[in-house]
Amino acid sequence: MKALAYSFYGLNDSVQRLVGSLLPIALLLGRLYVAWVFFKAGLTKIDDWGTTLFLFEEEYSVPLLSPEFAAFLATFGELVFPVLLVIGLFSLVSSLGLFVINIVAVISLEAIAPAAELYHVVWGLILMGLAMCGPGLLSLDKLIRARLRGDYAAN
């Protein structure tokens, strides 16, 4: 019985190492997917700025901000944060910024379809995972951090 338990734990450890080795790819795919979704939304906003302003004035009720400023901030965030997220630069700030945009989008709509709400939940979970795990090995943040640690170790 003890040998069977050891073999199960050995198998579990092997699978865990395999999954752990795939984490950098999973984090990169998460960054690419979420960045693509939000960047497309930002492009849609700048494509027809008049409609964007109309929606922020009439459809979205962003608390504490004027509709024009809210539209500008959302568009800016949806165009800048995804680019930073793709290259893995300032990943924590980028993922948290998109997380806030995602939450504000959900709470500012008076009525949201259940399917759309589910997408926002998925995006929010991916962004939360990125904020908690970091961008992974395949990022500029990791490269810069390694370079800075090397410089500090040399001094």
TIVO-2410 file (N, C-alpha, C; in nm, 3 decimals):
# residues 155
REC num residu      c1      c2      c3 atome chaine
REC   1      M   0.083  -0.119   0.000     N      A
REC   1      M   0.000   0.000   0.000    CA      A
REC   1      M   0.087   0.126   0.000     C      A
REC   2      K   0.193   0.119   0.081     N      A
REC   2      K   0.284   0.233   0.090    CA      A
REC   2      K   0.354   0.257  -0.044     C      A
REC   3      A   0.389   0.149  -0.114     N      A
REC   3      A   0.454   0.161  -0.245    CA      A
REC   3      A   0.359   0.224  -0.346     C      A
REC   4      L   0.232   0.192  -0.338     N      A
REC   4      L   0.131   0.251  -0.428    CA      A
REC   4      L   0.119   0.402  -0.403     C      A
REC   5      A   0.118   0.440  -0.277     N      A
REC   5      A   0.111   0.582  -0.242    CA      A
REC   5      A   0.233   0.657  -0.294     C      A
REC   6      Y   0.352   0.597  -0.278     N      A
REC   6      Y   0.475   0.659  -0.330    CA      A
REC   6      Y   0.469   0.675  -0.482     C      A
REC   7      S   0.416   0.576  -0.550     N      A
REC   7      S   0.410   0.585  -0.697    CA      A
REC   7      S   0.311   0.693  -0.740     C      A
REC   8      F   0.199   0.706  -0.669     N      A
REC   8      F   0.104   0.813  -0.702    CA      A
REC   8      F   0.165   0.951  -0.678     C      A
REC   9      Y   0.236   0.966  -0.566     N      A
REC   9      Y   0.300   1.094  -0.539    CA      A
REC   9      Y   0.413   1.122  -0.637     C      A
REC  10      G   0.483   1.017  -0.678     N      A
REC  10      G   0.587   1.034  -0.780    CA      A
REC  10      G   0.528   1.079  -0.912     C      A
REC  11      L   0.415   1.019  -0.950     N      A
REC  11      L   0.345   1.060  -1.073    CA      A
REC  11      L   0.296   1.204  -1.060     C      A
REC  12      N   0.241   1.237  -0.944     N      A
REC  12      N   0.193   1.373  -0.920    CA      A
REC  12      N   0.307   1.473  -0.932     C      A
REC  13      D   0.422   1.442  -0.876     N      A
REC  13      D   0.538   1.531  -0.885    CA      A
REC  13      D   0.583   1.549  -1.030     C      A
REC  14      S   0.581   1.442  -1.106     N      A
REC  14      S   0.621   1.450  -1.248    CA      A
REC  14      S   0.526   1.539  -1.326     C      A
REC  15      V   0.396   1.520  -1.304     N      A
REC  15      V   0.297   1.603  -1.373    CA      A
REC  15      V   0.312   1.748  -1.330     C      A
REC  16      Q   0.336   1.771  -1.202     N      A
REC  16      Q   0.352   1.907  -1.151    CA      A
REC  16      Q   0.473   1.976  -1.214     C      A
REC  17      R   0.583   1.903  -1.231     N      A
REC  17      R   0.701   1.960  -1.296    CA      A
REC  17      R   0.671   1.994  -1.443     C      A
REC  18      L   0.598   1.905  -1.511     N      A
REC  18      L   0.561   1.930  -1.650    CA      A
REC  18      L   0.474   2.054  -1.662     C      A
REC  19      V   0.373   2.060  -1.578     N      A
REC  19      V   0.282   2.177  -1.580    CA      A
REC  19      V   0.360   2.303  -1.544     C      A
REC  20      G   0.446   2.294  -1.446     N      A
REC  20      G   0.528   2.410  -1.407    CA      A
REC  20      G   0.617   2.459  -1.519     C      A
REC  21      S   0.667   2.367  -1.599     N      A
REC  21      S   0.753   2.407  -1.711    CA      A
REC  21      S   0.674   2.476  -1.822     C      A
REC  22      L   0.543   2.453  -1.825     N      A
REC  22      L   0.457   2.518  -1.925    CA      A
REC  22      L   0.403   2.653  -1.879     C      A
REC  23      L   0.427   2.688  -1.754     N      A
REC  23      L   0.374   2.814  -1.699    CA      A
REC  23      L   0.417   2.937  -1.779     C      A
REC  24      P   0.544   2.951  -1.819     N      A
REC  24      P   0.580   3.070  -1.897    CA      A
REC  24      P   0.499   3.084  -2.027     C      A
REC  25      I   0.471   2.972  -2.091     N      A
REC  25      I   0.392   2.975  -2.215    CA      A
REC  25      I   0.247   3.012  -2.184     C      A
REC  26      A   0.193   2.955  -2.076     N      A
REC  26      A   0.055   2.988  -2.037    CA      A
REC  26      A   0.041   3.136  -2.002     C      A
REC  27      L   0.139   3.191  -1.930     N      A
REC  27      L   0.135   3.333  -1.895    CA      A
REC  27      L   0.146   3.420  -2.020     C      A
REC  28      L   0.231   3.381  -2.115     N      A
REC  28      L   0.242   3.456  -2.240    CA      A
REC  28      L   0.111   3.451  -2.317     C      A
REC  29      L   0.051   3.333  -2.328     N      A
REC  29      L  -0.076   3.321  -2.399    CA      A
REC  29      L  -0.186   3.403  -2.332     C      A
REC  30      G  -0.187   3.403  -2.199     N      A
REC  30      G  -0.284   3.486  -2.126    CA      A
REC  30      G  -0.264   3.633  -2.154     C      A
REC  31      R  -0.138   3.676  -2.154     N      A
REC  31      R  -0.107   3.817  -2.185    CA      A
REC  31      R  -0.151   3.853  -2.326     C      A
REC  32      L  -0.120   3.767  -2.422     N      A
REC  32      L  -0.155   3.794  -2.562    CA      A
REC  32      L  -0.306   3.800  -2.582     C      A
REC  33      Y  -0.377   3.706  -2.523     N      A
REC  33      Y  -0.523   3.701  -2.541    CA      A
REC  33      Y  -0.590   3.826  -2.483     C      A
REC  34      V  -0.560   3.857  -2.358     N      A
REC  34      V  -0.624   3.971  -2.293    CA      A
REC  34      V  -0.584   4.101  -2.363     C      A
REC  35      A  -0.459   4.112  -2.402     N      A
REC  35      A  -0.414   4.233  -2.472    CA      A
REC  35      A  -0.489   4.250  -2.603     C      A
REC  36      W  -0.506   4.142  -2.676     N      A
REC  36      W  -0.578   4.148  -2.805    CA      A
REC  36      W  -0.722   4.196  -2.785     C      A
REC  37      V  -0.790   4.144  -2.683     N      A
REC  37      V  -0.929   4.181  -2.656    CA      A
REC  37      V  -0.940   4.330  -2.624     C      A
REC  38      F  -0.856   4.378  -2.534     N      A
REC  38      F  -0.866   4.518  -2.492    CA      A
REC  38      F  -0.814   4.614  -2.598     C      A
REC  39      F  -0.710   4.575  -2.670     N      A
REC  39      F  -0.658   4.662  -2.775    CA      A
REC  39      F  -0.762   4.681  -2.885     C      A
REC  40      K  -0.831   4.574  -2.922     N      A
REC  40      K  -0.939   4.585  -3.022    CA      A
REC  40      K  -1.047   4.681  -2.974     C      A
REC  41      A  -1.081   4.675  -2.846     N      A
REC  41      A  -1.181   4.766  -2.791    CA      A
REC  41      A  -1.134   4.910  -2.800     C      A
REC  42      G  -1.006   4.934  -2.772     N      A
REC  42      G  -0.951   5.069  -2.783    CA      A
REC  42      G  -0.953   5.119  -2.927     C      A
REC  43      L  -0.920   5.032  -3.022     N      A
REC  43      L  -0.924   5.072  -3.164    CA      A
REC  43      L  -1.066   5.106  -3.207     C      A
REC  44      T  -1.162   5.032  -3.157     N      A
REC  44      T  -1.302   5.060  -3.188    CA      A
REC  44      T  -1.341   5.198  -3.136     C      A
REC  45      K  -1.293   5.232  -3.017     N      A
REC  45      K  -1.326   5.363  -2.960    CA      A
REC  45      K  -1.267   5.477  -3.042     C      A
REC  46      I  -1.142   5.466  -3.086     N      A
REC  46      I  -1.083   5.577  -3.161    CA      A
REC  46      I  -1.132   5.579  -3.306     C      A
REC  47      D  -1.183   5.466  -3.354     N      A
REC  47      D  -1.234   5.460  -3.490    CA      A
REC  47      D  -1.354   5.552  -3.508     C      A
REC  48      D  -1.439   5.563  -3.406     N      A
REC  48      D  -1.556   5.651  -3.413    CA      A
REC  48      D  -1.569   5.722  -3.279     C      A
REC  49      W  -1.488   5.826  -3.262     N      A
REC  49      W  -1.483   5.897  -3.135    CA      A
REC  49      W  -1.617   5.960  -3.098     C      A
REC  50      G  -1.692   6.004  -3.198     N      A
REC  50      G  -1.823   6.063  -3.170    CA      A
REC  50      G  -1.916   5.962  -3.105     C      A
REC  51      T  -1.919   5.841  -3.157     N      A
REC  51      T  -2.002   5.736  -3.098    CA      A
REC  51      T  -1.951   5.699  -2.959     C      A
REC  52      T  -1.819   5.696  -2.943     N      A
REC  52      T  -1.761   5.665  -2.813    CA      A
REC  52      T  -1.807   5.768  -2.709     C      A
REC  53      L  -1.799   5.896  -2.744     N      A
REC  53      L  -1.844   5.999  -2.650    CA      A
REC  53      L  -1.994   5.987  -2.622     C      A
REC  54      F  -2.071   5.958  -2.725     N      A
REC  54      F  -2.215   5.939  -2.706    CA      A
REC  54      F  -2.242   5.824  -2.609     C      A
REC  55      L  -2.174   5.713  -2.627     N      A
REC  55      L  -2.195   5.598  -2.538    CA      A
REC  55      L  -2.156   5.631  -2.395     C      A
REC  56      F  -2.046   5.705  -2.378     N      A
REC  56      F  -2.005   5.740  -2.242    CA      A
REC  56      F  -2.099   5.843  -2.179     C      A
REC  57      E  -2.166   5.922  -2.261     N      A
REC  57      E  -2.263   6.019  -2.209    CA      A
REC  57      E  -2.398   5.955  -2.180     C      A
REC  58      E  -2.441   5.862  -2.265     N      A
REC  58      E  -2.577   5.809  -2.256    CA      A
REC  58      E  -2.588   5.666  -2.203     C      A
REC  59      E  -2.494   5.581  -2.237     N      A
REC  59      E  -2.505   5.438  -2.206    CA      A
REC  59      E  -2.429   5.399  -2.080     C      A
REC  60      Y  -2.305   5.444  -2.071     N      A
REC  60      Y  -2.221   5.408  -1.957    CA      A
REC  60      Y  -2.235   5.515  -1.850     C      A
REC  61      S  -2.248   5.470  -1.728     N      A
REC  61      S  -2.254   5.567  -1.618    CA      A
REC  61      S  -2.132   5.546  -1.529     C      A
REC  62      V  -2.019   5.598  -1.575     N      A
REC  62      V  -1.894   5.586  -1.499    CA      A
REC  62      V  -1.901   5.681  -1.381     C      A
REC  63      P  -1.886   5.628  -1.260     N      A
REC  63      P  -1.898   5.716  -1.143    CA      A
REC  63      P  -1.779   5.811  -1.129     C      A
REC  64      L  -1.807   5.931  -1.081     N      A
REC  64      L  -1.708   6.032  -1.040    CA      A
REC  64      L  -1.633   6.101  -1.154     C      A
REC  65      L  -1.651   6.059  -1.278     N      A
REC  65      L  -1.577   6.117  -1.389    CA      A
REC  65      L  -1.673   6.174  -1.493     C      A
REC  66      S  -1.627   6.280  -1.560     N      A
REC  66      S  -1.706   6.331  -1.671    CA      A
REC  66      S  -1.702   6.227  -1.783     C      A
REC  67      P  -1.805   6.222  -1.867     N      A
REC  67      P  -1.806   6.124  -1.977    CA      A
REC  67      P  -1.685   6.138  -2.070     C      A
REC  68      E  -1.643   6.262  -2.098     N      A
REC  68      E  -1.530   6.284  -2.188    CA      A
REC  68      E  -1.400   6.229  -2.127     C      A
REC  69      F  -1.380   6.258  -1.999     N      A
REC  69      F  -1.259   6.212  -1.933    CA      A
REC  69      F  -1.259   6.060  -1.918     C      A
REC  70      A  -1.375   6.003  -1.886     N      A
REC  70      A  -1.387   5.857  -1.875    CA      A
REC  70      A  -1.359   5.791  -2.009     C      A
REC  71      A  -1.410   5.849  -2.118     N      A
REC  71      A  -1.385   5.794  -2.252    CA      A
REC  71      A  -1.236   5.801  -2.285     C      A
REC  72      F  -1.174   5.913  -2.253     N      A
REC  72      F  -1.031   5.928  -2.279    CA      A
REC  72      F  -0.950   5.826  -2.199     C      A
REC  73      L  -0.979   5.814  -2.069     N      A
REC  73      L  -0.904   5.721  -1.985    CA      A
REC  73      L  -0.921   5.576  -2.031     C      A
REC  74      A  -1.044   5.538  -2.063     N      A
REC  74      A  -1.069   5.401  -2.108    CA      A
REC  74      A  -0.995   5.373  -2.238     C      A
REC  75      T  -1.002   5.466  -2.332     N      A
REC  75      T  -0.936   5.448  -2.461    CA      A
REC  75      T  -0.785   5.444  -2.443     C      A
REC  76      F  -0.732   5.535  -2.366     N      A
REC  76      F  -0.588   5.536  -2.339    CA      A
REC  76      F  -0.544   5.403  -2.279     C      A
REC  77      G  -0.616   5.360  -2.175     N      A
REC  77      G  -0.581   5.234  -2.108    CA      A
REC  77      G  -0.592   5.114  -2.199     C      A
REC  78      E  -0.694   5.113  -2.286     N      A
REC  78      E  -0.714   4.999  -2.375    CA      A
REC  78      E  -0.612   4.996  -2.490     C      A
REC  79      L  -0.546   5.106  -2.514     N      A
REC  79      L  -0.444   5.109  -2.620    CA      A
REC  79      L  -0.302   5.096  -2.565     C      A
REC  80      V  -0.276   5.148  -2.447     N      A
REC  80      V  -0.140   5.147  -2.392    CA      A
REC  80      V  -0.112   5.021  -2.309     C      A
REC  81      F  -0.200   4.988  -2.216     N      A
REC  81      F  -0.175   4.873  -2.128    CA      A
REC  81      F  -0.158   4.742  -2.206     C      A
REC  82      P  -0.238   4.715  -2.309     N      A
REC  82      P  -0.218   4.590  -2.384    CA      A
REC  82      P  -0.081   4.580  -2.451     C      A
REC  83      V  -0.032   4.691  -2.505     N      A
REC  83      V   0.101   4.689  -2.568    CA      A
REC  83      V   0.207   4.655  -2.464     C      A
REC  84      L   0.198   4.719  -2.348     N      A
REC  84      L   0.293   4.689  -2.240    CA      A
REC  84      L   0.281   4.544  -2.194     C      A
REC  85      L   0.158   4.495  -2.188     N      A
REC  85      L   0.136   4.358  -2.145    CA      A
REC  85      L   0.195   4.257  -2.243     C      A
REC  86      V   0.181   4.283  -2.372     N      A
REC  86      V   0.234   4.192  -2.474    CA      A
REC  86      V   0.385   4.178  -2.461     C      A
REC  87      I   0.454   4.290  -2.444     N      A
REC  87      I   0.600   4.283  -2.434    CA      A
REC  87      I   0.646   4.250  -2.292     C      A
REC  88      G   0.550   4.248  -2.199     N      A
REC  88      G   0.585   4.213  -2.061    CA      A
REC  88      G   0.661   4.322  -1.990     C      A
REC  89      L   0.623   4.446  -2.014     N      A
REC  89      L   0.689   4.560  -1.950    CA      A
REC  89      L   0.589   4.628  -1.858     C      A
REC  90      F   0.630   4.652  -1.733     N      A
REC  90      F   0.540   4.708  -1.631    CA      A
REC  90      F   0.412   4.624  -1.624     C      A
REC  91      S   0.431   4.494  -1.620     N      A
REC  91      S   0.320   4.400  -1.629    CA      A
REC  91      S   0.221   4.411  -1.515     C      A
REC  92      L   0.269   4.437  -1.395     N      A
REC  92      L   0.177   4.450  -1.282    CA      A
REC  92      L   0.087   4.571  -1.301     C      A
REC  93      V   0.145   4.684  -1.337     N      A
REC  93      V   0.066   4.806  -1.360    CA      A
REC  93      V  -0.031   4.784  -1.475     C      A
REC  94      S   0.015   4.721  -1.582     N      A
REC  94      S  -0.069   4.698  -1.699    CA      A
REC  94      S  -0.185   4.605  -1.668     C      A
REC  95      S  -0.156   4.495  -1.600     N      A
REC  95      S  -0.264   4.401  -1.570    CA      A
REC  95      S  -0.363   4.461  -1.470     C      A
REC  96      L  -0.314   4.534  -1.372     N      A
REC  96      L  -0.406   4.598  -1.278    CA      A
REC  96      L  -0.486   4.709  -1.345     C      A
REC  97      G  -0.422   4.784  -1.436     N      A
REC  97      G  -0.495   4.888  -1.510    CA      A
REC  97      G  -0.608   4.829  -1.593     C      A
REC  98      L  -0.580   4.721  -1.663     N      A
REC  98      L  -0.685   4.656  -1.743    CA      A
REC  98      L  -0.790   4.591  -1.653     C      A
REC  99      F  -0.748   4.543  -1.537     N      A
REC  99      F  -0.843   4.486  -1.441    CA      A
REC  99      F  -0.943   4.592  -1.397     C      A
REC 100      V  -0.894   4.712  -1.368     N      A
REC 100      V  -0.982   4.822  -1.327    CA      A
REC 100      V  -1.075   4.862  -1.442     C      A
REC 101      I  -1.021   4.873  -1.562     N      A
REC 101      I  -1.104   4.905  -1.679    CA      A
REC 101      I  -1.213   4.800  -1.695     C      A
REC 102      N  -1.178   4.675  -1.677     N      A
REC 102      N  -1.273   4.565  -1.690    CA      A
REC 102      N  -1.385   4.577  -1.587     C      A
REC 103      I  -1.349   4.604  -1.463     N      A
REC 103      I  -1.450   4.617  -1.357    CA      A
REC 103      I  -1.539   4.738  -1.382     C      A
REC 104      V  -1.479   4.850  -1.418     N      A
REC 104      V  -1.558   4.971  -1.443    CA      A
REC 104      V  -1.654   4.948  -1.560     C      A
REC 105      A  -1.609   4.875  -1.662     N      A
REC 105      A  -1.696   4.844  -1.776    CA      A
REC 105      A  -1.819   4.766  -1.731     C      A
REC 106      V  -1.800   4.672  -1.642     N      A
REC 106      V  -1.913   4.590  -1.597    CA      A
REC 106      V  -2.008   4.671  -1.509     C      A
REC 107      I  -1.954   4.748  -1.415     N      A
REC 107      I  -2.043   4.820  -1.324    CA      A
REC 107      I  -2.104   4.945  -1.386     C      A
REC 108      S  -2.046   4.995  -1.495     N      A
REC 108      S  -2.099   5.117  -1.555    CA      A
REC 108      S  -2.214   5.088  -1.652     C      A
REC 109      L  -2.228   4.965  -1.692     N      A
REC 109      L  -2.341   4.929  -1.779    CA      A
REC 109      L  -2.461   4.896  -1.693     C      A
REC 110      E  -2.575   4.955  -1.727     N      A
REC 110      E  -2.695   4.927  -1.649    CA      A
REC 110      E  -2.743   4.784  -1.672     C      A
REC 111      A  -2.736   4.738  -1.795     N      A
REC 111      A  -2.777   4.601  -1.827    CA      A
REC 111      A  -2.667   4.537  -1.909     C      A
REC 112      I  -2.623   4.419  -1.867     N      A
REC 112      I  -2.519   4.349  -1.939    CA      A
REC 112      I  -2.568   4.205  -1.962     C      A
REC 113      A  -2.551   4.158  -2.083     N      A
REC 113      A  -2.593   4.022  -2.116    CA      A
REC 113      A  -2.510   3.921  -2.038     C      A
REC 114      P  -2.571   3.810  -1.997     N      A
REC 114      P  -2.496   3.710  -1.920    CA      A
REC 114      P  -2.371   3.659  -1.992     C      A
REC 115      A  -2.378   3.643  -2.125     N      A
REC 115      A  -2.261   3.596  -2.199    CA      A
REC 115      A  -2.149   3.700  -2.193     C      A
REC 116      A  -2.185   3.827  -2.206     N      A
REC 116      A  -2.085   3.933  -2.199    CA      A
REC 116      A  -2.026   3.941  -2.059     C      A
REC 117      E  -2.109   3.923  -1.959     N      A
REC 117      E  -2.061   3.925  -1.821    CA      A
REC 117      E  -1.962   3.811  -1.797     C      A
REC 118      L  -1.990   3.695  -1.855     N      A
REC 118      L  -1.900   3.580  -1.840    CA      A
REC 118      L  -1.763   3.611  -1.901     C      A
REC 119      Y  -1.761   3.676  -2.018     N      A
REC 119      Y  -1.633   3.715  -2.079    CA      A
REC 119      Y  -1.555   3.806  -1.985     C      A
REC 120      H  -1.624   3.903  -1.926     N      A
REC 120      H  -1.557   3.995  -1.835    CA      A
REC 120      H  -1.500   3.921  -1.713     C      A
REC 121      V  -1.572   3.820  -1.666     N      A
REC 121      V  -1.521   3.741  -1.554    CA      A
REC 121      V  -1.394   3.667  -1.596     C      A
REC 122      V  -1.396   3.605  -1.715     N      A
REC 122      V  -1.278   3.533  -1.765    CA      A
REC 122      V  -1.160   3.628  -1.779     C      A
REC 123      W  -1.182   3.744  -1.841     N      A
REC 123      W  -1.074   3.842  -1.858    CA      A
REC 123      W  -1.021   3.886  -1.722     C      A
REC 124      G  -1.112   3.911  -1.629     N      A
REC 124      G  -1.070   3.952  -1.495    CA      A
REC 124      G  -0.987   3.847  -1.425     C      A
REC 125      L  -1.024   3.720  -1.440     N      A
REC 125      L  -0.947   3.613  -1.378    CA      A
REC 125      L  -0.809   3.600  -1.441     C      A
REC 126      I  -0.801   3.613  -1.573     N      A
REC 126      I  -0.670   3.607  -1.639    CA      A
REC 126      I  -0.583   3.723  -1.591     C      A
REC 127      L  -0.641   3.843  -1.585     N      A
REC 127      L  -0.565   3.960  -1.540    CA      A
REC 127      L  -0.522   3.946  -1.394     C      A
REC 128      M  -0.609   3.889  -1.311     N      A
REC 128      M  -0.573   3.868  -1.171    CA      A
REC 128      M  -0.458   3.767  -1.161     C      A
REC 129      G  -0.464   3.661  -1.241     N      A
REC 129      G  -0.355   3.564  -1.244    CA      A
REC 129      G  -0.224   3.626  -1.287     C      A
REC 130      L  -0.229   3.712  -1.389     N      A
REC 130      L  -0.108   3.780  -1.436    CA      A
REC 130      L  -0.053   3.874  -1.330     C      A
REC 131      A  -0.142   3.942  -1.259     N      A
REC 131      A  -0.097   4.033  -1.153    CA      A
REC 131      A  -0.033   3.954  -1.038     C      A
REC 132      M  -0.086   3.836  -1.010     N      A
REC 132      M  -0.035   3.757  -0.898    CA      A
REC 132      M   0.091   3.677  -0.934     C      A
REC 133      C   0.096   3.625  -1.057     N      A
REC 133      C   0.209   3.540  -1.098    CA      A
REC 133      C   0.320   3.619  -1.165     C      A
REC 134      G   0.289   3.736  -1.212     N      A
REC 134      G   0.384   3.812  -1.292    CA      A
REC 134      G   0.378   3.769  -1.437     C      A
REC 135      P   0.455   3.832  -1.522     N      A
REC 135      P   0.445   3.806  -1.665    CA      A
REC 135      P   0.512   3.677  -1.710     C      A
REC 136      G   0.593   3.617  -1.624     N      A
REC 136      G   0.663   3.494  -1.661    CA      A
REC 136      G   0.801   3.521  -1.719     C      A
REC 137      L   0.866   3.413  -1.758     N      A
REC 137      L   1.003   3.422  -1.810    CA      A
REC 137      L   1.013   3.495  -1.943     C      A
REC 138      L   0.907   3.488  -2.023     N      A
REC 138      L   0.909   3.546  -2.157    CA      A
REC 138      L   0.858   3.690  -2.154     C      A
REC 139      S   0.934   3.777  -2.085     N      A
REC 139      S   0.891   3.916  -2.070    CA      A
REC 139      S   1.011   4.008  -2.051     C      A
REC 140      L   0.991   4.134  -2.084     N      A
REC 140      L   1.096   4.233  -2.059    CA      A
REC 140      L   1.115   4.257  -1.909     C      A
REC 141      D   1.006   4.249  -1.833     N      A
REC 141      D   1.019   4.266  -1.689    CA      A
REC 141      D   1.119   4.166  -1.631     C      A
REC 142      K   1.110   4.042  -1.671     N      A
REC 142      K   1.200   3.938  -1.622    CA      A
REC 142      K   1.344   3.966  -1.666     C      A
REC 143      L   1.361   4.008  -1.791     N      A
REC 143      L   1.493   4.039  -1.843    CA      A
REC 143      L   1.555   4.158  -1.769     C      A
REC 144      I   1.478   4.263  -1.749     N      A
REC 144      I   1.527   4.382  -1.679    CA      A
REC 144      I   1.560   4.349  -1.535     C      A
REC 145      R   1.473   4.272  -1.469     N      A
REC 145      R   1.496   4.235  -1.330    CA      A
REC 145      R   1.625   4.154  -1.317     C      A
REC 146      A   1.646   4.060  -1.410     N      A
REC 146      A   1.769   3.980  -1.406    CA      A
REC 146      A   1.891   4.068  -1.430     C      A
REC 147      R   1.881   4.163  -1.521     N      A
REC 147      R   1.994   4.253  -1.550    CA      A
REC 147      R   2.023   4.339  -1.428     C      A
REC 148      L   1.919   4.393  -1.363     N      A
REC 148      L   1.941   4.476  -1.245    CA      A
REC 148      L   1.999   4.396  -1.131     C      A
REC 149      R   1.955   4.274  -1.111     N      A
REC 149      R   2.013   4.190  -1.005    CA      A
REC 149      R   2.158   4.160  -1.033     C      A
REC 150      G   2.192   4.138  -1.161     N      A
REC 150      G   2.331   4.113  -1.198    CA      A
REC 150      G   2.418   4.234  -1.171     C      A
REC 151      D   2.364   4.354  -1.200     N      A
REC 151      D   2.440   4.477  -1.173    CA      A
REC 151      D   2.459   4.498  -1.024     C      A
REC 152      Y   2.354   4.470  -0.945     N      A
REC 152      Y   2.366   4.488  -0.802    CA      A
REC 152      Y   2.465   4.388  -0.743     C      A
REC 153      A   2.466   4.265  -0.796     N      A
REC 153      A   2.556   4.162  -0.744    CA      A
REC 153      A   2.702   4.199  -0.775     C      A
REC 154      A   2.724   4.269  -0.887     N      A
REC 154      A   2.860   4.307  -0.926    CA      A
REC 154      A   2.913   4.417  -0.836     C      A
REC 155      N   2.827   4.500  -0.780     N      A
REC 155      N   2.871   4.614  -0.697    CA      A
REC 155      N   2.902   4.576  -0.557     C      A
***
